[in-house]
Amino acid sequence: MTGKAQIRRLIATLALLCAASLPALAQAAPKEELGQTAASQKPAILDRVGIDQRLNQQAPLDLTFVDENGQTVKLGQYFGQKPVVLALVYYQCPMLCSQVVNGLTASLNVLSFNVGREFNVVTVSFDPRDTPASANETKQRMLKRYHRPGSEQGWHFLTGKKDQIDALTQAVGFRYAWDPEIQQYAHASGIMLLTADGHVAQYYYGIEYSPRDLKLGIVQTSHGKVGGLVEQVLLYCYHYDPAKGKYGAAIFNILRVSALATILVLGGFMLLMFRRDAVARQRGLYKTS
């Protein structure tokens, strides 16, 4: 490859990487200014790239893939008992996909729940050229970062044919495109959380995922099967915001919980004082008699 070709490829790759950060920049920059900048600098291929929310959409669980061991599997065999975190990447990606998987692993390391116990993770390559060998290599690398026993039974890395891949990506709203100029896929960055029966429940955007949000999402999508009283109270105080892909404080619910806690504390204090007074009067009666 010539020097000019290398420079063109580097510029195109940086453009794709920067474009993946546009959703985050949108919160910081004025809309008009950002719109003008994006329109003038965004590569045309990015019009075909993004994540369209398909909340409550049923994932096609009858799709066929190949796992990291070279075994033909049905997508549905990873569902049925636990919520599933779905990550769509491709294993030969030189930049963004590694950041997505690394960000997910970092979040899982902080999470008190364990892969394979409270939930499963399914990572699917959207590149038909990926092989079980590359899937297994990625899995081994991630398991070294995620130091929890039994996780190899709950974290799966799949490859597949284009028609099966397209059926899955379309169902969950994940849009990507091949860029022949730089010989790479243009794609967005994010992960999805699906219920145990395969319905799309939540989206988390970017390359870093809040362990708190992920934990609350797992509790919510498990319908009370995962988590305890503390998590249930947090779910009452925090609601998932689909537009932002994160949990935000439900102010009125927090005020209700605070008021209830205040009443309980005051009630407990008053009950304690009444009991002390009653005991004191009883002792006084005994002394008098």
C-alpha positions in Angstrom: 0.0 0.0 0.0 1.4 3.4 -1.0 2.0 6.3 1.5 -1.0 8.3 0.0 -3.3 5.3 0.3 -2.3 4.7 3.9 -3.0 8.4 4.7 -6.4 8.2 3.1 -7.3 5.0 5.0 -6.2 6.6 8.3 -8.3 9.7 7.7 -11.3 7.6 6.8 -10.9 5.4 9.9 -10.6 8.5 12.2 -13.7 10.0 10.6 -15.7 6.8 11.4 -14.4 6.7 14.9 -15.2 10.4 15.5 -18.7 9.9 14.0 -19.4 7.2 16.5 -19.0 9.9 19.2 -21.6 12.3 17.7 -24.4 11.1 20.1 -22.3 12.1 23.1 -21.3 15.4 21.5 -24.9 16.2 20.8 -25.5 16.8 24.5 -22.6 19.2 24.8 -22.9 21.2 21.6 -25.7 23.5 20.4 -28.0 21.7 18.1 -27.8 24.1 15.2 -24.0 24.3 15.4 -23.7 20.5 15.7 -26.1 20.0 12.8 -24.1 22.2 10.5 -20.8 20.6 11.5 -22.1 17.1 11.1 -23.7 17.8 7.8 -20.5 19.2 6.3 -18.0 16.7 7.7 -19.9 13.4 8.2 -19.1 10.7 5.6 -22.1 9.7 3.5 -21.8 6.1 4.5 -22.8 7.0 8.1 -26.3 7.7 6.9 -26.6 4.0 6.7 -25.2 3.4 10.2 -26.9 3.7 13.6 -29.1 2.1 16.3 -32.8 2.3 15.9 -34.6 1.3 19.1 -36.9 -1.7 18.8 -38.1 -1.8 22.4 -40.2 -4.9 23.1 -39.3 -6.4 19.7 -39.0 -10.2 19.8 -35.6 -11.4 18.7 -35.7 -14.3 16.2 -34.5 -17.1 18.5 -34.7 -19.7 15.8 -31.6 -18.2 14.0 -28.6 -20.5 13.5 -25.0 -19.5 14.4 -21.7 -21.2 15.1 -20.2 -20.9 18.6 -16.5 -20.4 19.5 -16.0 -24.2 19.6 -17.2 -24.6 16.0 -20.6 -26.1 17.1 -23.8 -25.1 15.3 -26.2 -23.5 17.8 -29.6 -21.9 17.9 -29.8 -18.4 19.3 -32.7 -19.5 21.5 -30.6 -21.9 23.5 -29.0 -18.9 25.3 -32.5 -17.7 26.4 -35.3 -19.0 28.6 -33.9 -18.6 32.1 -32.0 -15.3 32.4 -31.8 -11.9 30.9 -29.2 -11.6 28.1 -26.8 -8.8 27.3 -26.3 -8.8 23.5 -23.2 -7.2 21.9 -22.9 -6.9 18.1 -19.3 -6.5 17.0 -16.9 -8.1 14.5 -13.8 -9.8 15.8 -11.4 -8.4 13.2 -12.4 -4.8 13.9 -9.2 -2.7 14.4 -10.8 0.0 16.7 -14.3 0.5 17.9 -15.4 -3.1 18.5 -12.5 -3.7 20.8 -13.6 -0.6 22.8 -17.2 -1.9 23.0 -16.1 -5.4 24.3 -13.5 -3.9 26.6 -16.0 -1.4 28.0 -18.5 -4.2 28.6 -15.9 -6.3 30.4 -14.9 -3.3 32.6 -18.6 -2.8 33.6 -19.1 -6.5 34.3 -16.0 -6.6 36.5 -17.6 -3.9 38.8 -21.1 -5.5 38.7 -21.9 -7.6 41.7 -23.9 -10.0 39.5 -22.1 -12.8 37.7 -22.2 -13.8 34.1 -23.7 -17.3 33.8 -25.5 -17.0 37.2 -27.8 -14.0 37.1 -27.6 -13.3 33.4 -25.9 -14.4 30.2 -23.9 -12.5 27.6 -24.0 -13.2 23.8 -21.5 -11.6 21.5 -22.4 -12.0 17.8 -20.1 -11.0 14.9 -21.9 -9.2 12.1 -19.0 -10.0 9.7 -19.7 -13.3 7.9 -16.0 -13.7 7.3 -15.3 -14.1 11.0 -14.5 -17.7 12.1 -15.0 -19.8 15.2 -11.2 -19.4 15.7 -11.4 -15.6 15.8 -14.4 -15.9 18.1 -12.6 -18.2 20.5 -9.5 -15.9 20.5 -11.7 -13.0 21.5 -13.5 -15.0 24.1 -10.2 -16.2 25.8 -8.9 -12.6 25.8 -12.1 -11.3 27.5 -12.2 -14.1 30.0 -8.7 -13.2 31.1 -10.0 -9.7 31.9 -13.2 -11.0 33.6 -11.9 -13.0 36.6 -14.9 -15.0 37.7 -15.3 -18.7 37.8 -18.0 -20.2 35.6 -18.3 -17.3 33.3 -17.1 -19.3 30.3 -20.5 -21.1 30.5 -22.4 -17.9 30.4 -20.5 -15.7 27.9 -20.8 -16.9 24.3 -19.1 -15.7 21.1 -20.9 -16.5 17.8 -20.3 -16.2 14.1 -22.8 -16.8 11.3 -24.0 -16.4 7.7 -25.1 -13.1 6.3 -28.8 -13.9 6.2 -28.9 -15.0 9.8 -26.8 -12.0 10.9 -29.1 -9.6 9.0 -32.2 -11.1 10.6 -30.8 -10.5 14.0 -29.4 -7.0 13.4 -32.6 -5.8 11.8 -34.7 -7.2 14.6 -32.8 -5.2 17.3 -32.3 -2.1 15.1 -28.5 -2.3 14.6 -27.5 -0.8 11.3 -24.0 -1.1 9.8 -22.3 -0.8 6.4 -19.2 -2.0 4.6 -16.8 0.7 3.5 -14.8 -0.6 0.5 -12.5 2.4 0.6 -11.0 1.5 4.0 -12.0 -2.2 4.0 -13.8 -1.9 7.3 -17.4 -1.9 8.6 -18.9 1.4 9.7 -21.1 0.8 12.7 -22.5 2.4 15.9 -21.4 1.4 19.4 -23.6 0.1 22.1 -25.1 -3.0 23.7 -28.6 -4.3 24.2 -30.4 -6.0 27.1 -33.0 -8.6 26.3 -35.5 -10.4 28.5 -35.2 -14.1 29.2 -37.8 -14.8 26.4 -35.9 -12.7 23.9 -37.7 -9.3 23.9 -35.5 -6.2 23.5 -35.7 -4.3 26.8 -33.0 -1.7 26.9 -30.2 0.0 25.0 -26.9 1.3 26.3 -24.9 3.6 24.0 -21.2 4.3 23.6 -18.2 2.3 24.8 -18.6 2.7 28.5 -21.6 1.3 30.4 -22.7 2.2 33.9 -22.6 -0.8 36.2 -25.5 0.7 38.2 -27.6 1.0 35.1 -26.8 -2.5 33.9 -27.5 -3.9 37.3 -30.9 -2.2 37.5 -31.7 -3.3 34.0 -30.9 -6.9 34.8 -33.1 -6.7 37.9 -36.0 -5.1 36.0 -35.9 -7.5 33.1 -35.7 -10.6 35.4 -39.1 -9.6 36.8 -38.0 -9.9 40.4 -36.0 -13.2 40.0 -32.7 -11.3 40.5 -31.7 -8.8 43.2 -33.1 -8.1 46.6 -35.0 -5.4 48.5 -32.3 -2.7 47.9 -32.4 -3.2 44.1 -36.2 -3.1 44.2 -36.2 0.2 46.1 -33.6 1.6 43.6 -35.9 0.6 40.7 -38.7 2.5 42.4 -36.5 5.6 42.6 -34.8 5.3 39.2 -36.5 4.8 35.9 -34.9 3.8 32.6 -34.9 6.6 30.0 -34.9 5.1 26.5 -33.8 8.4 24.9 -30.6 8.5 26.9 -30.1 4.8 27.3 -29.6 5.1 31.1 -31.5 5.3 34.4 -32.5 8.7 35.8 -33.9 9.7 39.2 -37.7 9.6 39.5 -38.0 12.7 41.8 -41.5 12.2 43.0 -40.8 8.6 43.9 -37.7 9.6 45.7 -39.7 12.1 47.7 -42.3 9.5 48.5 -39.6 7.1 49.8 -38.0 9.9 51.8 -41.3 10.8 53.3 -42.1 7.2 54.2 -38.6 6.8 55.7 -39.1 9.9 57.8 -42.5 8.7 59.0 -41.0 5.3 60.0 -38.1 6.9 61.8 -40.4 9.4 63.7 -42.9 6.6 64.4 -40.2 4.3 65.7 -38.8 7.1 67.9 -42.3 7.9 69.3 -43.0 4.2 70.0 -39.7 3.9 71.8 -40.4 6.9 74.0 -43.9 5.7 74.8 -42.5 2.3 75.8 -39.9 4.0 78.0 -42.5 6.1 79.7 -44.8 3.1 80.3 -41.9 1.1 81.8 -40.9 4.1 84.0 -44.6 4.4 85.3 -44.8 0.7 85.9 -41.5 0.8 87.9 -42.8 3.8 89.9 -46.0 1.9 90.7 -44.1 -1.1 92.0 -42.0 1.2 94.2 -45.0 2.9 95.6 -46.7 -0.4 96.5 
